[in-house]
C-alpha cells in the first residue's frame, strides 16, 4: 500500500539531507514512518549507511556524496513520487546490495554472514538496476508520468538536487 504523505515527507527529507541542507540528526528526527508502505523504512535503512550516527554533520565538503550516489538516490526519489508499490523482499540496506565491501575486514565479515549470497538472491528478484522499482517498465512509466502534488507536477530530482 502507498502512504502518499509519508512518501512526500521522505522525499523532501532525503533531498534536503543529500544536498547538505539538513544534518544527519535533523534527517533522523524528520524522517517519517509508515505502517503500510515498506519503502519508507527500506530507504531509511539504506540511507543509514551514508552517515555515522554518533556525530552531527551535513553531507557537505568532506562528507559530500558522490555524483553516482546522487543519481542512485534520484531514482529513489522518482520511486517515492510514483504510484508504484514496493515489491522487493525485506532485507537490510537494500539500496546498496550491489556495492563491494570497502576493506578486507568488510569482505571477511560479509563472507561470514553470507552477505554476498543473500545479495545475489535479493537482486535476482527483480531488475536491480532500477531498484526500488521492480521492473524497468515501472521505472520508465514513472519517469514519463510524474504525479501531481498540490496541483503541480512534481519533479523527482528537483532544483536543489543536481
N, C-alpha and C positions, 0 to 999 in steps of 0.2 A: 504494500500500500504506500502511496505517496503522501508525505506530510509537507505540503507546499510551504507552509510558514517556516518549518524547521529548515527546509532546503534553502529558502531565501536567506534566512539568517546565517546558515552555514556558509553559503556562497559569499556573502558580504564579509564575514569574518575571515574566511580563507583569503580573500583578495586583500583585505587590509593587513593581515599578518604577513603574507608573502611579499607584499610591496613595502614592508617596513613601516607601515603607519601605526600599527599597534605592537606591543610587546608579546612575548610568548605567554606571560602571565595574564595579560588582557585577553588574549586569544582563548586561553583555558576558561576564564571567567565568563566570556561572552558566547562561547560555542554552545549551540542548542543541543538538546537531547530529544529523542523521539522513541516512543514505544512501538511505533508501527512502521517506520521507514528505516530499514537496516543500513542504508548508505550513510546516514548521519554518523552513526558510531564507527562504521568502517573507515570513513575518511578521517575522522578524528584519530583513530588508531594509526592510520597510515601517516598522518602529519606529525604524530608524536615523535617519529624518527627524525624530524627536522630540527629538533631542539633538545637541549638538556633542561630538565625541569627544576634544577636547583637554583640557578641564577636567573636574572631577568635580563632580557636582551631583545632587540629588534633584528629582523633579518636584513641588516644593512652592513655596509663595509665588509669586515672580515667574515660576517655571518650571512652575507647575501647568498641567495640561491642561484644556481647556475641557470643559464638560458634553457638548457634541456629540461631541467626540473620545472621551470615556469611553463614550458609547453605542455608537459605532462599534467600539471595542475590546471592549466587552462582547459584541457579535455575533461577533467573532473568537474570544473565549473559548468561546462556545457551540459554535462550529465545532470547536475543539480538543477539547472534551469529547464531541463527537458521533462517530459512526462513519461520517461522510461522507468520501468520497475527495475530494481536491483535484483538480479537473478543468480549471482555467484554464490558458491557455498561460503560458509563462515570460516574465516582463517585470519590470523593476526597479520598486520602490516601488508594487507592485500595489494596496496598500490605500489609496492616496491619489491615484489617477489622475483622480478627478473634481474635485479641488480646483484652483482657479485659481492662477496664479502670483501671488506677493505683491509684486512690484515690476516696473518697466518692464524692468529688466535680466533678471529671471527670464522675463518674457514673450518678450524678444528671444532669449534662449538656447533657450527651449522651441521657438520658431518655427524657428530654425536647425536644431535637432536633430530636428524633425518630431515632437515630443513629443505635440502635440495630436492629430495624425492617428493616431499609434500608440495613444494612449489611447482614442480613439473606437473603433478597430478592436478593441482588447482588451475594452472594456466591452460591445461588441455580442456577444461570445462567449457570454454567459450573462446572468443577471439581476444586474447590478452593484449594484443597490440592496441586495442581501443578500450581497454578497461577504464572505467567501470561499466561501460556499455557491454552487452553480451555479444552482439554481432556488429559487424561493420555497417550493415544496413541500418541498424538502430542509430548508430553514430552519424551516418550521413543524413538520415532523416532529421535528426536533432539540429544539425548544422544548417540545413535548408529551411527548417521550420521553427524559428525562435518563438518562445512563448511571450505572451503579453503580461506585464506586471504593471498595475496602476495605469493601464491604458497605453503603455509604451512598449515597444519591442525591447526585450532585454538582450543586450549584447553580453554574452557569457565572459568574454575576455575583458571588456570594459576599458575606458580611457586610462585608468590608473594601473593597468596590468599589461606591461609590454609583451 
